[in-house]
């Protein structure tokens, strides 16, 4: 069985790519996550008879022979396909227009820096003369238009324009596309925009004008992306970011819009756990202590580098609880329970010599016999990481080596530890909402 999957918080490009893939891979089953963007959910509800799909829980993943992944290259953005990630698994085909570091290793991939993943499928259909209906063409056009801002975002390429021409020749209905892509703008959005303009500031960074605005909203407000876009236009800045918080909730929604390539919104927001494209992106930050902290972080990222990323030093735990190699296993077990850890570095003086984890304790059963020291069961092949490395690099090491933690060393000294839970917090808790 062939299965097509795409990322959570599914937008039009992701959904359109999934159904376009079904045309390129006849018989493949599109599988969509539970969380669809509202306009996508509305479109698919109306056209459900024409575009049926399955949920992750409907699939017998051990029977999947080929997994077609579209519009993402990151396992953590997929829903309910963990079984396909483990073991030898199915053959993976990857279609994507994001060129950020990938966590999915594919047997075959078609990843090109264009404005939308749907563009890649439209080009394939045109090249192979695959027939599509006007309704299919309309759906695919919505995917390209949404991710390219109707071909106005800086990430738009000539390939996207040609794909749009192909779909228009196949009778794609622009009016219907505009109906579903047109964001809502009413009294709520107007109030938010007015509030942002009341407290607006411009900052000059790297020769560009940027405005980062923190705004408190009341309840759920749709169309915030449109608000930020209008705010950027009114402020006449190269890039604008809105940090939206709600009283009593320790989370922030960050939305960015840019009109210049050198202020890459996707890169900036990817560094705080979100994502997007050069011209548009978003991130949801949980445990947000202060909007001002978020604002400062965004300005630092814009000032520092287009490719800035969250570093290990930003997520690692410290100080580090350790045990000596002569510590009895029973005592080490008590430390693990008391500290709520799943593993501990083992030291000889100031030297890191091993790691003892809960997995190692399964080898030890103290039944009244002599209590052996930790060094008898610890792992001595210790993988470490530096504080300046990326979280993605740490996750890759832990996945590849099937380990749950990495000691962080600076100049040979143990300064912290990063765990699988830390990386999962990065991937999950900070994903775009």
C-alpha positions in Angstrom: 0.0 0.0 0.0 1.2 3.5 -0.9 0.4 6.3 1.6 0.7 10.1 1.2 1.3 12.2 4.3 1.9 15.9 5.0 2.5 18.2 7.9 0.3 19.1 10.8 -1.6 22.5 10.7 -2.2 21.7 7.1 -2.3 24.7 4.8 -3.5 24.8 1.2 -0.1 24.0 -0.3 0.2 20.9 1.9 -3.3 19.6 1.2 -3.1 20.3 -2.5 0.2 18.6 -2.7 -1.2 15.5 -1.0 -4.0 15.2 -3.6 -1.7 16.1 -6.5 0.6 13.3 -5.3 -2.4 10.9 -5.6 -2.5 11.7 -9.3 1.2 11.2 -9.8 1.0 8.0 -7.7 -2.2 6.3 -8.7 -3.8 4.2 -6.0 -1.9 6.0 -3.2 -4.0 6.9 -0.1 -3.9 10.6 1.1 -3.7 10.8 4.8 -4.3 14.2 6.5 -3.7 15.1 10.1 -6.6 16.1 12.4 -5.5 19.8 12.5 -6.3 21.5 9.2 -6.2 25.2 8.6 -9.8 26.6 8.8 -10.0 27.6 5.1 -8.6 24.2 4.0 -11.1 22.4 6.3 -13.9 24.4 4.7 -12.8 23.7 1.2 -12.4 19.9 1.8 -15.7 19.7 3.6 -17.5 21.1 0.6 -15.5 18.9 -1.9 -15.3 15.8 0.3 -16.9 13.5 -2.3 -14.2 14.6 -4.8 -11.3 14.6 -2.4 -11.7 11.8 0.1 -8.9 11.2 2.6 -8.0 9.0 5.5 -6.8 9.8 9.1 -3.6 8.4 10.5 -5.6 6.1 12.8 -7.2 4.5 9.7 -3.9 3.2 8.3 -2.2 -0.1 9.1 1.3 1.3 9.0 3.0 -2.1 9.0 1.4 -2.7 5.6 2.7 0.5 4.0 5.2 -0.2 1.3 5.8 3.3 0.1 5.4 6.5 2.0 5.1 9.7 0.0 5.9 12.8 2.2 4.9 16.2 0.8 5.6 19.8 1.9 7.8 18.9 4.9 11.2 17.2 5.4 10.8 16.8 9.2 9.5 13.7 11.0 8.3 15.8 13.9 5.8 17.7 11.7 4.0 14.5 10.7 1.1 13.1 12.7 0.6 9.4 13.6 3.3 8.0 11.3 5.9 7.0 14.0 5.6 3.4 13.1 6.7 4.2 9.6 9.7 6.1 11.0 11.1 3.1 13.0 12.9 0.1 11.7 13.6 -0.5 8.0 10.2 0.9 7.2 8.7 1.7 3.8 10.4 3.2 0.8 10.2 7.0 1.2 9.6 9.5 -1.5 10.0 13.2 -0.5 8.5 16.2 -2.4 9.3 19.5 -0.8 10.2 23.1 -1.5 11.8 23.8 1.9 15.6 23.4 1.8 16.1 23.5 5.6 18.0 20.6 7.2 16.0 17.4 6.8 15.3 14.7 9.4 13.7 12.4 6.8 16.1 10.2 4.8 14.3 9.4 1.6 15.1 6.8 -1.0 14.0 9.3 -3.7 13.4 13.0 -3.4 12.4 16.0 -5.5 13.2 19.0 -3.4 13.5 22.3 -5.3 13.6 25.9 -4.0 10.3 27.1 -5.5 7.4 29.0 -4.0 5.2 26.0 -3.3 5.4 22.2 -3.3 2.2 22.1 -5.4 4.3 23.7 -8.2 6.5 20.6 -8.4 3.4 18.4 -9.0 1.9 20.8 -11.5 5.1 20.8 -13.5 5.2 16.9 -13.4 1.6 16.8 -14.7 2.4 19.2 -17.5 5.6 17.4 -18.5 3.8 14.0 -18.6 0.6 15.2 -20.1 -1.5 14.0 -17.1 -5.1 15.2 -17.5 -6.8 17.0 -14.5 -10.3 18.4 -14.0 -11.1 22.1 -13.5 -11.8 21.4 -9.9 -8.5 19.7 -9.3 -6.8 22.6 -11.1 -8.6 25.1 -8.9 -7.5 23.2 -5.7 -3.8 23.1 -6.9 -3.9 26.8 -7.9 -5.0 27.6 -4.3 -2.0 25.7 -3.0 0.4 27.8 -5.1 -1.3 31.1 -4.6 -1.4 30.7 -0.8 2.3 29.9 -0.5 3.4 32.6 -3.0 1.0 35.3 -2.0 -0.6 35.2 -5.4 2.9 35.1 -6.9 4.0 38.2 -5.0 6.3 36.7 -2.2 10.0 36.9 -2.7 10.2 33.1 -2.8 8.1 33.1 -6.0 10.0 31.7 -9.1 9.4 31.5 -12.8 8.6 27.9 -12.3 5.7 28.8 -10.0 4.4 31.3 -12.7 4.6 28.6 -15.3 2.7 26.1 -13.1 0.0 28.7 -12.6 -0.3 29.2 -16.3 -0.7 25.4 -16.8 -3.5 25.3 -14.2 -5.3 28.3 -15.7 -5.2 26.5 -19.0 -6.8 23.6 -17.3 -9.7 25.9 -16.3 -8.7 26.7 -12.7 -11.3 29.1 -11.2 -9.5 32.1 -9.8 -12.7 33.5 -8.2 -13.2 30.3 -6.2 -9.5 30.4 -5.1 -9.9 34.0 -4.0 -13.1 33.0 -2.0 -11.2 30.5 0.1 -7.9 32.4 0.3 -9.4 35.8 1.2 -8.7 36.3 4.9 -11.4 37.7 7.2 -11.1 41.4 8.1 -13.7 42.8 10.4 -14.0 44.7 13.7 -11.7 42.4 15.7 -8.9 42.6 13.1 -9.4 46.3 12.8 -9.0 46.8 16.6 -5.9 44.7 16.7 -4.3 46.7 13.8 -5.2 50.0 15.5 -3.6 48.7 18.8 -0.4 47.8 17.0 -0.2 51.2 15.3 -0.7 52.9 18.6 2.5 51.3 19.9 4.5 51.1 16.7 8.3 51.3 16.5 10.8 51.1 13.6 14.3 49.6 14.0 17.1 49.8 11.5 19.0 46.4 11.2 21.5 45.5 8.5 20.3 48.3 6.4 16.7 47.3 6.5 13.8 48.8 8.5 12.0 46.3 10.8 9.1 46.6 13.2 8.5 44.0 15.9 5.3 44.7 17.8 3.9 42.9 20.9 0.1 43.1 21.1 -2.4 41.5 23.6 -5.6 40.1 22.1 -8.8 39.0 23.6 -9.9 35.4 22.7 -9.4 33.8 19.3 -8.9 36.3 16.5 -8.7 35.0 12.9 -6.9 36.8 10.1 -3.9 37.9 12.2 -1.6 37.2 9.2 -3.6 39.8 7.2 -3.3 42.2 10.1 0.5 41.9 10.1 0.7 42.3 6.4 -1.4 45.5 6.6 0.7 46.7 9.5 3.9 46.2 7.4 2.4 48.2 4.5 1.2 51.0 6.7 4.5 51.2 8.6 6.3 51.1 5.2 9.0 48.7 6.6 10.9 45.9 5.0 9.7 43.4 7.5 7.2 43.3 10.3 6.6 40.8 13.1 3.5 40.6 15.4 3.8 39.0 18.8 0.3 38.2 19.9 -0.5 37.2 23.5 -3.6 36.6 25.5 -4.1 37.6 29.2 -3.8 34.6 31.5 -2.1 32.4 28.9 1.7 31.9 28.8 2.0 31.5 25.1 2.6 33.8 22.2 1.8 33.5 18.5 4.4 35.2 16.3 3.6 36.1 12.7 6.0 37.7 10.3 5.9 39.2 6.9 8.9 40.5 4.8 9.2 42.2 1.4 13.0 41.6 1.1 15.0 38.4 0.7 17.7 39.4 3.2 15.2 39.5 6.0 14.1 35.8 5.7 11.0 35.4 7.9 11.1 31.6 7.6 14.7 31.4 8.9 14.1 33.8 11.7 11.0 32.0 13.0 12.5 28.6 12.4 15.1 29.6 15.0 12.4 29.9 17.6 10.7 26.7 16.6 8.4 27.9 13.9 8.9 28.0 10.1 7.7 29.4 6.9 9.2 31.1 3.8 11.3 34.1 3.1 8.3 36.3 2.9 6.0 34.8 5.5 6.1 32.6 8.5 4.7 31.9 12.0 5.6 30.3 15.3 3.8 29.4 18.5 5.8 29.8 21.6 4.7 28.1 24.8 5.9 29.1 28.2 6.4 32.6 27.0 7.8 34.5 30.0 7.6 37.9 28.4 6.7 39.3 24.9 9.7 41.6 25.3 12.0 38.7 25.6 10.6 37.3 22.3 10.9 40.7 20.7 14.6 40.9 21.8 15.2 37.4 20.5 13.7 38.2 17.1 15.8 41.4 16.8 18.9 39.4 17.7 18.2 36.8 15.1 17.5 39.4 12.4 20.7 41.3 13.3 22.8 38.2 13.6 22.2 35.9 10.6 19.6 34.8 8.2 20.6 31.2 9.1 20.5 31.7 12.9 19.2 28.8 14.9 18.4 27.9 18.5 21.6 26.6 20.0 22.2 23.8 22.5 23.1 26.4 25.1 19.6 27.8 24.9 18.0 24.4 25.8 20.5 22.5 27.9 19.9 21.8 31.6 22.4 23.0 34.2 23.9 22.4 36.7 24.3 18.8 35.8 23.6 16.1 38.4 26.4 13.5 38.3 27.6 10.4 40.1 31.2 9.1 40.5 32.1 5.8 38.9 32.4 4.2 42.4 28.8 5.0 43.4 26.8 1.9 44.2 24.0 1.1 41.7 21.3 1.3 44.4 22.5 4.8 45.4 22.5 5.9 41.7 19.0 4.6 41.3 17.9 6.8 44.3 19.5 9.8 42.7 17.6 9.1 39.4 14.3 8.9 41.3 15.0 11.9 43.4 16.0 14.2 40.6 13.5 12.9 38.1 16.2 12.1 35.6 16.4 9.2 33.1 20.2 9.2 33.0 23.3 10.6 34.7 26.8 11.4 33.6 29.5 9.5 35.4 32.6 11.3 36.4 36.1 10.6 37.7 37.0 13.8 39.4 36.4 16.4 36.7 36.6 13.9 33.8 33.5 12.6 32.1 34.0 8.8 31.9 30.5 7.4 31.2 26.7 7.6 31.2 24.3 5.5 33.4 20.7 5.4 32.3 17.5 3.6 33.3 18.1 1.2 30.5 21.3 0.1 32.2 19.5 -0.6 35.4 17.5 -3.3 33.7 20.7 -5.3 33.6 21.1 -5.0 37.3 18.8 -6.7 39.8 19.9 -6.3 43.4 18.5 -9.3 45.2 20.4 -9.0 48.4 23.7 -9.6 46.7 26.7 -7.3 46.8 25.8 -3.8 45.4 28.1 -3.2 42.4 29.5 0.2 41.4 28.1 2.2 38.6 31.2 1.6 36.5 30.2 -2.0 36.1 27.1 -1.1 34.1 27.7 2.4 32.7 28.2 3.1 29.0 31.7 4.2 28.4 31.3 5.3 24.8 30.0 8.8 25.6 28.8 11.0 22.8 28.9 14.7 23.6 28.0 18.0 21.9 29.2 21.6 22.1 27.1 24.4 23.4 27.1 26.2 20.0 25.7 23.3 18.0 22.1 23.2 16.8 19.2 21.4 18.3 18.7 19.6 15.0 22.3 18.2 15.2 21.6 16.9 18.7 18.4 15.3 17.7 20.1 13.6 14.7 22.8 12.1 17.0 20.2 10.8 19.5 18.0 9.3 16.9 21.0 7.7 15.0 22.6 6.3 18.1 19.3 5.6 20.0 20.4 7.5 23.1 18.4 9.8 25.4 20.9 12.5 26.4 24.0 14.3 25.3 26.5 15.9 27.8 27.4 19.4 26.7 31.2 20.1 26.9 33.0 23.4 26.6 36.8 23.3 26.7 36.6 19.7 28.0 34.4 20.7 30.9 30.9 19.4 31.5 28.6 22.5 31.5 25.2 21.0 30.8 23.2 18.2 29.4 20.6 18.1 26.6 18.0 15.3 26.6 15.5 13.8 24.1 12.8 15.6 26.1 14.5 19.0 25.4 14.6 18.3 21.7 11.0 17.2 21.7 10.0 20.3 23.5 11.8 22.3 20.8 10.1 20.4 18.0 6.6 20.1 19.5 5.9 22.9 21.9 7.3 25.6 19.6 5.7 24.5 16.4 3.5 27.0 14.5 -0.1 26.9 15.6 
